[in-house]
């Protein structure tokens, strides 16, 4: 068998392959593997092949007596070939492994069953190629949250951001950074900072080159990964008569940052808010009305309870997909007892052609909700190497 010997021609051919075919092509010969593994090829392939649409999402459920959490991967429509195996068994850890965070094709995982933080191990992994790399342990006693920041369109390197509790100063945190380009060590970023509000540091969202942590008070917190600067962004005011914020979802989709808060008395009616590009405010992007779902799915209704608890559902994720050459639609993935439901936010209808779970939910899951947005990790199948 004779191959093209011109590297420029071969690169152009490889650049046009779908990602799954491209990864298989690495096994054809050493020369192809070398071409595909070059940082310049990876960068150009990423720019020419937009893989930032979510391929699907991991759903993680913690089980009391199990060494590992239960993982499921739900592929989005048209992305079944890009779906990785839901198992992380290729990571060898005597305490089991769970997912902490995901970002553009990489997963940040850690030991699952650990009594002490000093026993916990951290890993970066790419499930589609079953590659993983152990990370050094952050030098701190308390990890409030740990997230990965990775943008393959800008760099083949990733950073891991760890929010550590300060050992000496109460209500203070210290940011530590691991940079895959710099090597195998953690370094402090800036000085310790005061944390007066409650932020969900265990659920960072990467958007516009920054990690964002939603707050339960007046502000959310952001961290510009490149400039290593902290900043605050406003949160919508809590409605009158409510003592605390009721978060229903916080995440990125299609290059936008979204927030859902669900108050009563009618919890099936709520707004999907989007953050403005200049961080000045949240505005209503979509209005959802799930009232019609109850008639179709009576399992989501509870009786003899307060109105605020009557409808049983949770928002898992917001997904964008192409429906035309220059048109997208936003899909809200809902979880009701025993079922996942895709809901079109553009016209407030259910979607029939959305790929569902590869295996049915158990009877226990039919009685309640097993997943919330905090346990969902979106995954994009990108070309990258650890």
GUDO-56313 format. One record per atom (N, C-alpha, C, O): residue in one letter; x, z, y. Coordinates in steps of 0.001 Angstrom, whole numbers, plus 500000, padded with zeros to 6 digits. Atoms other than C-alpha are relative to their C-alpha. Layout:
REM residues N
aXZY/...
***
This chain:
REM residues 386
x500859500000498804/x500000500000500000/x500885500000501232/x501804500813501331/x499159500132498820/x501468498980503346/x499265500527501216/x498105500190501454/x500602499422498820/x500836500937506527/x500555499328501250/x501642498751501230/x499527500504498705/x501117499842510135/x501207500805500432/x501171502035500403/x498759499316499641/x504639500660511329/x500124500223501500/x501059500895501933/x499967499813498553/x503907500542515068/x499310501327500333/x498104501450500117/x500625498688499745/x503326504185516179/x498882499945501030/x497890500662500901/x501046500075498974/x501307503212519258/x498696499460499426/x497615499949499752/x501194500560500630/x498918501100517197/x499381501027499050/x498162501185498995/x500507499010500951/x498654503809514552/x499301501151500722/x498276501648500257/x500612498927499211/x497896506451517191/x498620499577500497/x497679500370500479/x501288500482499527/x495110504293518604/x498964499982498876/x497790500275499101/x500915500008501142/x493601503922515129/x499567501425499663/x498380501688499472/x500303498618500352/x493824507645514366/x499119500663501055/x498262501487500737/x500749499379498895/x492416508562517768/x498510499697499920/x497700500431500486/x501399500404500086/x489161506794516914/x499280500577498778/x498084500346498598/x500613499440501198/x488542508674513663/x499182501242500339/x499537501987501253/x500689498709499877/x485931511438513389/x500936501124499565/x501878500903498804/x499086498886500227/x487511514869513215/x500223500276498518/x501358500488498092/x499852499692501417/x486802515453509524/x500879498967499309/x501712499328498478/x499170501055500581/x488340512071508582/x501440500114500484/x502379499843499736/x498653499857499447/x491295512731510879/x500777501090499268/x501951500905498948/x499325498915500698/x492101516038509184/x500386499592498577/x501446499976498082/x499668500484501337/x491961514374505777/x501169499019500044/x501941498931499089/x498936500996499881/x494326511660507042/x501381500624500051/x502380499944499818/x498697499327499974/x497076514242507420/x500654500001498616/x501877500088498499/x499477499947501369/x497431514199503630/x500459498640499483/x501003498557498381/x499656501339500476/x498025510429503412/x501508499834499886/x502009499362498865/x498541500104500011/x501717510546504331/x500575500908501070/x499857501359501962/x499333499101499050/x504251512620506263/x499951499442501421/x499845500195502389/x499979500606498662/x504302510134509138/x498670500219500699/x498639500583501874/x501317499766499401/x500550510368509721/x499834501469500370/x499321501798501439/x500095498567499713/x500724514137509491/x500795500349501259/x500358501160502075/x499178499756498812/x503515514106512084/x499299499509501264/x499280500216502271/x500689500553498830/x501554511867514475/x498812500873500411/x498614501158501592/x501208499219499715/x498371513941514172/x500346501390500507/x499577501980501266/x499614498634499631/x500252517229514639/x500700500082501350/x500939501181501851/x499324499993498700/x501961516182517884/x499090500581501081/x497924500194501161/x500824499410498933/x500726518279520873/x499378498955500929/x498240499118501367/x500539501029499106/x500311515122523003/x498820499287499349/x497829498990500016/x501123500644500693/x498111513487520347/x498789500930499987/x497667500489500236/x501106499033500037/x496012516662520008/x499299500047501348/x498071500060501422/x500583499942498659/x495536516794523784/x499196498747500312/x498078498836500819/x500702501251499715/x494601513106524076/x498760499842499129/x497734499346499595/x501161500099500889/x492285513268521050/x498868500884500503/x497702500490500475/x501017499073499496/x490484516271522516/x499312499438501231/x498097499576501378/x500586500560498783/x489974514514525856/x499093498809499695/x498077498610500361/x500762501217500309/x488676511316524233/x498831500254499049/x497905499447498963/x501054499678500959/x486503513010521617/x499418501355500355/x499939502395499952/x500595498749499535/x484257515591523182/x499386500755498823/x498309500401498343/x500487499206501132/x483849518181520415/x499477501354500463/x499309502267499655/x500363498690499485/x482700520978522709/x498524500325499817/x498083501435500114/x501347499639500404/x479118520690521632/x500092500914498793/x500902500688497894/x499937499033501084/x478458523581519321/x499625499331498679/x498570498707498566/x500281500543501326/x478682522507515673/x498968500847499273/x498218500351498432/x500920499059500619/x476702525559514655/x500401501406500408/x501165501586501356/x499647498636499641/x476950529318514720/x499991500897498766/x499184500747497848/x499930498976501033/x477951532176512482/x499013501109500333/x498885501519501486/x500836498806499875/x475437534955511918/x500615501073499116/x500854500855497928/x499293498926500693/x477011538253510929/x499113501230499901/x498575501706500900/x500797498804500226/x475181541188509381/x500852501030499274/x501452500733498241/x499201498934500595/x476882544498508605/x499174500734498939/x498054501177499198/x500664499351501127/x475961545995505242/x500679501332499713/x501905501438499756/x499500498628500093/x476338549710504569/x501029500182498884/x502050500837499094/x499136499755501154/x477985549575501132/x500921498824499678/x501655498876498691/x499206501192500292/x479678546161501321/x501354500067500701/x501462500564501822/x498678500030499407/x483402545682501929/x500084498980501128/x500869499153502060/x500012501029498966/x482674542571504016/x498586499844500555/x497611500025499826/x501334500297499471/x479810541786506384/x499466498710499386/x500233497868498919/x500615501226500498/x477350539128505277/x500062498938501084/x499632499167502214/x499847501094499042/x478105535808506969/x499135498817499582/x499055498480498401/x500692501262500199/x475911532746507317/x500427499056501112/x500669499471502245/x499716501003498974/x476711529512509104/x498811499064500087/x498406498466499090/x501158500860499764/x473807527592510620/x500466498772500777/x500792498891501958/x499566501210499291/x474748523967511473/x498922499493500945/x497729499600500662/x500944500628499072/x473157522287514453/x499686498582499521/x500395498029498680/x500435501332500417/x471364518972514091/x501113498977500170/x501736498886501227/x498987501044499944/x473730516134513258/x501411500511499828/x502354499728499936/x498665499436500092/x476664518506512727/x500295500565498617/x501217501368498473/x499822499420501329/x476381519254508995/x501403499718499466/x501995500584498824/x498670500338500494/x479658517442508217/x501083500846500653/x502179500988500111/x499011499201499291/x481423519648510744/x499905501480499656/x500644502294500210/x500239498593500295/x480186522887509195/x501112500572499140/x501450499992498109/x499003499338500835/x482873525249507902/x499325500848498936/x498114501067498976/x500527499058500988/x482461527512504903/x499715501322500697/x500503501750501540/x500293498721499347/x480774530772505920/x500904501132499532/x500897502206500132/x499161498934500548/x483292532757503851/x501332500095500729/x501927499080501090/x498667499750499448/x486418534324505344/x500898500622498940/x501830501357499266/x499252499400501094/x487786535254501917/x501448499547499955/x502265500166499273/x498614500448499982/x490960533272502610/x500894500934500813/x502118500843500718/x499236498977499284/x492030536131504941/x500090501224499092/x499078501837498751/x499795498888500939/x493544538807502713/x500152501298500786/x501136501493501498/x499964498696499340/x492745542293504022/x499280500999499096/x498119500793498743/x500573499034500934/x492134545331501813/x498788500720500564/x498022501322499811/x501152499364499357/x489580546635504356/x498872499029500309/x497914499383500996/x501009500995499661/x487554543434504494/x500241499419501382/x501105499893502120/x499803500710498731/x487225541112507494/x498662499742500666/x497690499377500005/x501195500332499221/x484646540714510263/x500406499156501202/x501573499133501592/x499757500822498803/x484322538357513240/x499793500857501241/x498772501530501379/x500130499328498714/x484962539856516670/x499561499061501110/x498804499449501999/x500261500921498896/x484745536743518829/x500301498586499527/x501024498393498550/x499714501403500288/x484777532940518762/x500137499240501303/x499533499593502316/x499823500823498788/x485903530298521235/x500555498640499611/x501693498536499154/x499574501390500159/x486080526503520868/x500770499726498714/x501840499119498744/x499428500342501289/x486880526332517170/x500900501048499391/x501321500896498244/x499172498921500533/x488919529518516756/x499160501267499877/x498293501534500710/x500643498711500197/x487701532844515398/x501025501110500173/x502161500992499715/x499204498787499918/x489123536234516305/x499358501012499058/x498212501418499256/x500531499103501030/x488694538544513314/x500816501282499942/x501902501373500516/x499276498739500164/x489697542066512394/x499591500673498702/x498610500284498068/x500356499193501167/x489699544567509539/x498636500625500223/x498303501023501339/x501376499544499877/x486177545732508834/x499854501503499771/x499346502209500642/x500169498598500367/x486297549133507088/x501252500788500367/x502138500973499533/x498849499214499549/x488776551168509144/x499511501300500633/x498593501298501453/x500350498709499398/x488556554857509991/x500717500194501329/x500170500801502249/x499180499828498801/x491311554710512621/x500373498638500568/x500582497678499826/x499629501254499350/x492136552022515172/x501397499551499591/x501656498352499492/x498625500346500363/x495795552162514164/x500090499323498631/x501116498726498304/x500026500666501297/x494795550909510698/x499453498574500087/x499581497794499142/x500681501290499877/x492968547865512029/x501008498874500233/x501957499018501003/x499191501202499815/x494557544421511768/x499142498920500653/x497932498850500435/x500704501083499310/x493643541421513912/x500568498656499552/x501747498528499223/x499616501328500462/x493689537731513004/x499377498927500902/x498275499091501424/x500559501235499452/x493241534335514617/x499834499049498824/x500760498882498030/x500179500915501127/x491740531849512194/x499187498786500406/x498388498822501341/x500787501230499859/x490374528318511998/x499349499742498654/x500017499284497727/x500640500045501326/x487787528301509198/x499930498626499371/x499891498524498145/x500105501339500582/x487595524512508787/x501270499602499255/x501205498811498313/x498745500296500692/x491278524352507755/x500512501198499207/x501540501114498535/x499638498771500704/x491416527911506341/x501388500507500417/x502097501130499627/x498758499464499446/x494412528679508545/x499704501339500662/x498639501532501248/x500134498761499250/x494928532172509859/x501379500575500324/x502369500292499650/x498741499410499543/x497594534142511680/x499756501457500369/x498896501739501204/x500133498596499599/x497951537933511851/x500564500204501417/x501570499601501791/x499533499651498665/x498324539334515364/x500609501394499981/x500199502237499184/x499523498623499871/x500384542357516342/x498886500898500532/x498012500440501267/x501052499085499569/x498250545430516937/x500224500412501447/x501349500752501815/x499837499531498614/x497579546290520621/x500428501470500023/x499944502279499232/x499469498631499911/x499432549454521632/x499041500881500792/x499288501194501957/x500957499104499363/x496417551628522416/x499183500701498921/x499107500233497784/x500793499229500957/x494209554204520739/x498542499563499947/x497862499774498943/x501400500407499928/x490867552742521855/x499902498554500464/x500390498209501540/x500269501389499621/x489867549057521882/x498516499895500331/x497667499960499442/x501392500123499571/x486685548666523929/x499429498607499725/x498223498447499539/x500434501369500268/x486539544925523362/x501203499092499912/x502223499339500556/x498901500953500152/x488729542007522322/x499405498605499880/x498457498398499124/x500565501347499927/x488119538306523016/x501122498975500015/x502254499280500390/x499048501092499971/x489868534975522649/x499591498996501081/x498407498705501252/x500227501021498984/x490222532427525470/x500785498759499594/x502013498790499516/x499361501210500500/x490924528874524304/x499256498783500518/x498056498631500289/x500567501246499493/x490338525541526030/x500920498865499578/x501904498590500265/x499101501051500503/x491858522678523975/x500129498808500924/x501060498016500775/x499873501102499040/x491202520233526814/x501113500267501017/x501627499340501643/x498979499647499019/x493701522128528969/x501327500360499360/x502382500091499933/x498762499548500628/x496229523547526519/x499764500214498514/x498668500602498108/x500132499696501431/x496900523811522770/x500191501479499691/x500051501898498542/x499727498576500191/x497683527503523288/x498768500836500366/x497937500425501175/x501113499100499773/x495245530402523273/x500517501350500491/x501695501673500339/x499679498640499579/x495183533888524772/x498945500943499428/x497771500592499307/x500905498956500472/x493661537059523386/x500000501110501045/x501052501629501419/x500154498997498941/x492317539526525953/x499415501264499381/x498337501235498788/x500432498732500578/x492019543164524901/x499720500999501125/x500568501224501989/x500356498952499048/x490197545803526959/x500237501348499304/x499490501744498409/x499607498744500632/x491868549083526061/x499579501183500872/x499701501145502096/x500249498758499293/x490702552550526988/x501320500652500370/x502253500669499568/x498753499378499565/x493353554362529007/x500153501361499333/x499196502131499247/x499773498759500738/x494933557251527136/x500029501230500907/x499782502341500436/x499833498854499105/x495426559454530231/x498941500085501089/x498589501182501522/x500954500029498892/x492902558372532877/x498590499786499472/x498311498766498841/x501390500129500449/x489211558982532152/x499303498878500760/x499572498660501941/x500778501101499427/x486840556049532804/x500889498889500555/x500484498169501467/x499090501082499622/x489834553716533200/x500276499128498779/x500313499611497648/x499623500955501044/x490676550610531183/x501251499238500407/x501561499112501592/x498821500827499782/x493809548522530824/x499829498689499238/x499502498694498051/x500053501303500653/x493809544784530093/x501368499688499413/x502387499785500097/x498784500452500674/x496403543646527558/x499778498571499530/x498678498210499110/x500110501424500321/x497127539977526838/x501020499625498936/x502196499981499015/x499122500667500961/x498537538202523812/x499910498502500272/x498819497933500263/x499939501423499700/x499653534642524626/x500709499299498853/x501860499621498557/x499392500682501139/x500310532306521686/x501238499216500407/x502094498941499566/x498829500733499520/x502831530425523841/x501197500926500201/x502340500530499974/x498914499070499689/x504850533504524776/x500602500626498749/x501781500979498754/x499451499408501208/x505228534869521249/x499201501190499516/x498066501409499938/x500733498967500738/x504312537867519127/x500089501367500675/x500649502304500104/x500040498690499350/x503823540664521641/x498828500050500981/x498335499023501449/x501038499759498995/x501188542179523920/x500668500473501280/x501708501129501236/x499505499511498705/x501762542813527621/x498820500445500856/x497709499931500724/x501024499543499069/x499817544673530282/x499759498946501079/x500688498275501528/x500355500879498885/x497984542610532874/x499437500866501121/x498350501428500990/x500464499207498867/x497689544374536219/x500040501486499707/x500634501935498727/x500054498547500110/x497032548057536687/x498711500435499316/x497779499638499201/x501266499489500536/x494403550254535009/x498893499914501044/x499155500101502233/x501111500128499059/x490960549760536574/x498875500943499594/x498708501272498420/x501088499055500225/x487989552069536932/x498776499261499480/x498436498186499974/x501233500560500544/x484872551344534874/x498873500983500280/x498749502005499605/x501098499111499620/x481828552903536529/x498677499568499381/x497830500407499073/x501219500506500635/x479104550641535091/x500248499776498514/x501385499850498048/x499898500285501427/x478389549859531444/x500067498493499795/x499133497769500141/x499811501413500296/x479754546474530379/x500103499809498480/x500616500673497768/x499911500295501429/x479455544853526954/x501332499307499721/x501397498089499557/x498661500543500199/x483195544433526427/x500170499394498605/x501080498594498385/x499905500552501351/x482605543647522755/x499297498651499869/x499190498113498768/x500712501287500061/x480707540461523687/x500397499127501197/x499562498754502021/x499514500847498916/x482886538429526038/x499541498561499842/x499392498065498726/x500420501403499993/x481783534917527021/x500995499214500849/x501228499555502009/x499001500817499306/x484364532260527990/x499306498848500712/x498634498032500081/x500644501032499178/x483190530013530838/x500834499767501247/x501231500715501924/x499255500386498801/x485035528117533588/x501363500684500072/x501786501117501144/x498656499439500013/x488419529459532526/x500058501503500132/x501132502064500352/x500046498542499851/x487289533086532675/x499166500611498886/x498255499978498352/x500825499218500908/x485953535712530314/x499011500814500814/x499356501364501859/x501061499288499286/x482673537311531356/x499379501047499086/x499092500783497919/x500653498917500726/x481199540626530263/x498758500425500768/x498847500854501918/x501253499683499327/x477561541248531072/x499924501501500233/x500373502293499405/x500136498593499650/x476772544539532801/x498550500449499953/x497628499643500080/x501347499443500011/x473793546834532559/x499612500598501345/x498520501146501492/x500294499512498664/x474006547815536226/x499809498851500970/x499151497862500648/x500181501013498966/x474211545781539426/x500953498818499861/x500731497766500460/x498983501041500068/x477250543730538425/x500408499715498556/x500269500557497669/x499264500353501200/x478906541864535574/x501467499877500380/x501816499825501559/x498560500036499754/x482664541659535186/x500569498703499451/x500187498246498374/x499325501214500435/x484829538560534961/x501500500160500083/x502005500980500850/x498536499975499986/x488505537959534267/x500511498577499938/x500358497897498923/x499388501322499946/x490248534755535365/x501245500026499122/x502228500686499456/x498940499902500995/x492517534164532373/x501305499423500506/x502373499953500198/x498781500651499512/x494978531855534140/x500675500824501090/x501884501050501050/x499436499235498875/x495428533892537329/x500065501498499720/x500683502252500471/x500025498588500419/x494830537223535549/x499435500885501109/x500049501866501528/x500674499261498936/x492400538465538181/x498614500428499534/x497869499640498951/x501350499505500254/x489329540655537727/x499092499704501175/x499532499721502324/x500962500202498918/x486172539880539700/x498624500422499494/x498381500484498289/x501369499619500360/x482541540968539767/x499033498895500401/x499279498151501351/x501072500934499685/x479408538833539753/x498684500778500020/x498541501765499298/x501254499239499893/x475882539942540695/x499129499840498762/x499163498813498084/x501046500057501016/x473185540761538162/x498648499962500702/x498519500473501815/x501335499984499383/x469485540140538848/x499513501437500146/x499864502295499336/x500533498639499851/x467665543206540163/x499085500369498838/x498349499524498328/x500897499510501045/x465901545319537543/x498590500100500585/x498418500681501656/x501363499971499449/x462119544896538004/x499530501423500273/x499915502370499588/x500538498695499626/x460284547744539651/x499201500594498829/x498430499899498166/x500690499322501079/x458998550289537174/x500799500095498716/x500366500741497762/x499155499960501186/x461813549784534667/x501273500777500320/x501905500553501352/x498850499124499751/x464603552348534344/x501315499354499598/x502371499729500106/x498754500595500478/x467110550133532551/x499820498505499750/x498704497995499645/x499991501445500217/x468065546523531996/x499694499691498527/x500200500368497632/x500368500398501365/x466570544800528913/x500591498613499718/x499956497586499956/x499291501245500265/x469106542171527851/x499460499329498751/x499308499964497707/x500472500764501142/x467806539443525575/x500992498970499517/x500930498543498364/x498986500986500371/x470748537011525601/x500964499821501164/x500566499885502327/x498976500319499004/x474002536290527441/x501020499105499319/x501680499523498367/x499067500906500661/x476090533247526586/x500176498698500753/x499515498435501757/x499682501309499410/x477498529830527410/x499469498888499114/x499507498988497888/x500442501176500745/x476032526487526401/x500026498786500916/x499542498834502047/x499978501243499231/x476651522946527584/x500711500103501323/x500387499369502257/x499267499841498746/x479069524114530265/x499289500862501025/x499642500827502203/x500748499127499091/x476608526631531778/x499952501418499433/x500052501620498223/x500103498600500400/x476303530417531698/x498551500442500155/x497955500281501220/x501418499662500016/x472866531763530755/x499777501492499754/x500583502172499119/x500401498603500160/x471130535124530872/x498493500043499775/x497726499374500467/x501423499766500253/x467791536206529407/x499755501498500010/x500436502257499320/x500459498618499992/x466111539500530210/x498509499991499692/x497754499203500261/x501384500005500454/x462816540369528543/x499363501354500303/x499728502371499714/x500731498785499634/x460505542932530128/x498535499845499574/x498139498797499063/x501407500036500380/x456867543749529527/x499107499751501197/x499584499479502298/x500597499620501286/x454069543976529211/x499938498847498994/x499824499087497792/x500108501136500916/x453972540423527771/x501409499479499704/x501953498700500487/x498603500321500295/x457368539995526075/x500206498566499542/x501345498107499457/x499854501388500432/x456638536453524887/x500157499037501169/x500354497840500958/x499834500831498803/x456878535156528464/x501222500507500755/x501272501669501158/x498773499579499319/x460312535208530089/x500717498787500580/x500411497644500240/x499207501049499356/x462776533215532190/x501384499918499372/x501958500925498957/x498600500232500371/x466080531690531130/x500741499709501305/x500488498697501958/x499298500119498721/x468440532176534087/x501391499413499816/x502049499645498801/x498674500627500018/x471589530207534871/x500802500504501196/x500265500672502291/x499124499579498918/x474562531370536927/x500416498788500828/x500786497752500276/x499590501086499119/x475327529200539954/x501511499790499906/x502253500714499575/x498589500342500155/x478689527449539994/x500933500811500871/x502107500969500538/x499153499195499113/x479962529589542877/x499852501496499760/x500356502301500542/x500197498605500389/x478935532856541182/x499158500805500997/x499178502035500959/x500725499263498965/x476646533741544085/x498716500642499479/x498305501690499978/x501286499459500446/x473432534303542114/x499574499342498692/x500141498341498254/x500682500585501148/x471302533664539053/x498732499289500487/x498066499763501407/x501240500688499664/x468468531139539263/x499271499631498707/x499895499500497654/x500808500309501179/x465617530294536875/x500189498531499632/x499880497631500412/x499781501356500502/x466540527255534798/x498842499535499126/x498391498395499232/x501110500321500886/x463791527371532166/x499023501177499989/x499395502322500243/x501020498969500173/x460559529264531685/x499446499867498591/x498930498812498220/x500446500031501396/x459662530162528095/x498695500762499845/x498512501837500416/x501258499341500327/x456196531005526828/x499784499872498493/x499403498808498004/x500086500008501455/x456137531951523138/x498654500484499481/x498510500773498294/x501294499438500400/x452529533084523094/x499378499229498839/x498740499821497968/x500587500805501061/x451504530185520858/x500647500192498640/x500065499827497619/x499329499796501281/x454031531157518194/x499276501007499119/x499247500871497896/x500627498919500758/x452097534257517188/x498879499496499096/x498717499975497973/x501089500534500820/x449115532252515956/x500547499236498799/x499949499239497724/x499404500790501075/x451405530042513876/x500804500864499035/x500899500563497845/x499167499113500815/x453629532888512632/x499514501438500184/x500096502179500976/x500554498654499833/x451556536076512284/x500961501116499590/x500725502280499914/x499050498964500403/x454563537884510753/x500731500606501195/x501350501663501071/x499297499477498830/x455929538356514269/x499130500959500828/x499551501415501891/x500900499114499256/x452964540500515361/x499941501370499334/x499779501482498119/x500217498625500453/x452821544275515059/x498717500521500633/x498401500223501785/x501253499441499489/x449561546136515422/x500153501511500165/x501055502132499602/x500015498555499746/x448787549663516631/x501307500499500614/x501755501607500318/x498797499607499276/x451906549731518827/x499806499644501479/x498856498950501841/x500049500357498584/x452573549501522565/x500262498501500163/x500908497875499323/x499845501444499765/x452475545996524061/x501460499567500005/x501778498464499561/x498594500350499893/x456237546074524672/x500629499779498624/x501646499095498506/x499463500125501357/x456797546309520896/x499123499123499099/x499345499068497889/x500968500711500840/x453972544045519727/x500595498767499328/x500322498521498153/x499482501257500551/x455882540785519214/x501445500187499548/x502306500615500317/x498689499774500611/x458883540866516881/x500769498674499966/x500470497789499165/x499142501182499993/x461493538243517726/x501276500340500761/x501315501302501528/x498774499868499222/x465020537929519050/x500545498617500294/x500367497684499512/x499320501244499632/x466913535181520855/x501406500053499420/x502163500980499708/x498674500019500609/x469999534225518849/x501006499206500819/x502126499659501056/x499046500845499274/x471552531402520821/x499251498902500736/x498119498563500393/x500520501160499273/x470926528601523291/x500951498840499740/x502151498940499996/x499197501150500413/x472134525188522106/x499579498774500789/x498387498535500987/x500278501304499392/x472412521881523954/x500316498904498996/x501286499003498245/x499705501156500839/x472203518584522100/x499603498732500736/x498696498735501568/x500278501293499374/x472232514928523137/x498772499368499355/x498640499347498131/x501179500709500500/x468927513073522833/x499961498570500514/x499042497815500196/x499892501348499456/x469972509932524669/x501402499797500508/x502265500660500355/x498651500298499527/x472944508286526255/x500453500973501076/x501610501395501078/x499639499080498922/x472877510538529310/x498986501128500127/x498712501608501227/x501058498996499937/x470254513087528375/x500249501093498964/x500654500818497834/x499856498857500880/x470401516550526860/x498706500799499961/x497888500726500878/x501094499050500040/x467840519055525720/x500536501361499578/x501488501461498803/x499583498633500280/x468165522824525542/x499091500592498929/x497866500547499042/x500741499435501128/x467132524535522303/x500285501492499917/x501439501916499860/x499885498564500169/x466478528240522045/x499801500314498514/x498732500050497962/x500104499642501414/x467191529467518505/x499446501419499911/x500092502377500336/x500695498723500082/x464745532285517779/x500021500519498567/x500026499743497612/x500100499349501305/x464678534758514909/x498734500846499974/x498570501770500771/x501162499158500264/x461357536114513688/x500143500489498568/x500991499956497852/x499823499502501362/x460912538071510428/x499993498884498958/x498996498184498785/x499900500949501098/x462135535854507599/x500247498562500377/x500239497700499499/x499919501404499623/x462687532705509644/x500783499806501296/x500768500658502184/x499390500449498756/x464772530905512271/x499153498872500563/x498716497989499825/x500875500981499372/x462817528823514773/x500721499364501191/x501145500076502101/x499452500692498823/x464232526160517149/x498886499672500986/x497855499112500614/x501041500115498973/x462299526070520415/x500552499176501156/x501564499532501759/x499554500903498940/x462617523237522933/x499586500554501360/x498397500650501663/x500297499411498699/x462894524743526411/x499510498977501017/x498877499328502012/x500386501023499024/x462316521442528146/x498495499788500027/x497909499603501094/x501452500238500026/x458726521018526965/x499236501098499256/x498058500937498938/x500647498851500639/x458001524392525305/x499306499631498682/x498128499919498476/x500529500386501313/x457546522992521793/x501002500394498923/x502178500633499197/x499125499760501140/x458923523687518334/x500652498691499582/x500103497613499810/x499252501182500433/x461492521296516872/x499997499961498483/x500322500955497833/x500115500114501452/x461012520009513339/x501290499542499335/x501495499814498152/x498840500604500646/x464349518247512767/x501269500812500179/x502373500297500000/x498835499134499851/x466629521192513446/x500393500530498626/x499543501006497873/x499538499553501317/x468793522084510426/x499820501498499855/x500230502258500732/x500299498585500198/x467711525430508996/x501052500658499126/x502035500028498736/x499068499226500811/x469484528114507013/x500169499366498629/x499191498891498052/x499782500620501304/x471104526841503794/x499360500757498849/x499182500187497773/x500721499280501042/x469389529594501794/x498972500918500644/x499194501416501748/x501081499228499383/x466167531513502383/x500386501446500213/x501289501966499557/x499759498594499733/x466100535014503791/x499303500856498954/x498315500445498346/x500514499111501035/x465425537953501515/x498713500671500461/x498308500544501617/x501231499293499669/x462272540048501383/x500242501062501060/x499391501312501914/x499705498986498997/x464004542758503380/x500029499375501390/x499586499982502364/x499945500676498714/x464618540230506136/x498616499557500459/x498372499404501656/x501358500392499638/x460976539192506007/x499249501128500702/x498249500886501377/x500695498854499428/x460010542697507121/x500472500337501411/x499833501142502089/x499479499667498674/x462075542788510305/x501045498999500441/x501137497900499895/x498975500870499445/x464937541305512299/x501371500444499506/x501723501621499587/x498669499700500510/x468401541095510787/x501094499637500987/x502227500098500845/x498972500501499099/x470206539409513681/x499524500067501453/x498346499885501760/x500203500103498564/x470496539642517446/x501121499141500571/x502057498774499861/x499014500896499415/x472500537568519890/x501414500573499951/x502388499820499927/x498668499402500041/x475367540084519785/x500709499737498675/x501935499831498607/x499403500234501316/x475926539259516088/x500140498518499683/x500426498151498544/x499907501450500174/x475958535470516599/x501262499491500688/x501545499855501830/x498750500532499457/x479233533575517121/x499968498476499929/x500106497916498842/x500032501469500008/x478988529894518182/x501351499427499594/x502398500021499851/x498778500626500509/x481517527525516626/x499999498520500340/x499027497811500077/x499818501425499684/x482800524159517871/x501169499485499165/x502246500080499161/x498958500535500885/x484798522019515457/x500969499147500817/x500718497964501043/x499013500682499171/x487848521079517541/x501291499787499233/x501551500452498230/x498688500254500593/x491261519671516665/x500998500971500603/x501351500854501777/x499007499043499514/x493705522548516966/x500729500577498795/x500229500555497670/x499199499374501037/x496428524267514990/x500431501375500463/x500696501597501644/x499621498628499659/x497302527925514853/x501513500160499875/x502042501245500119/
***
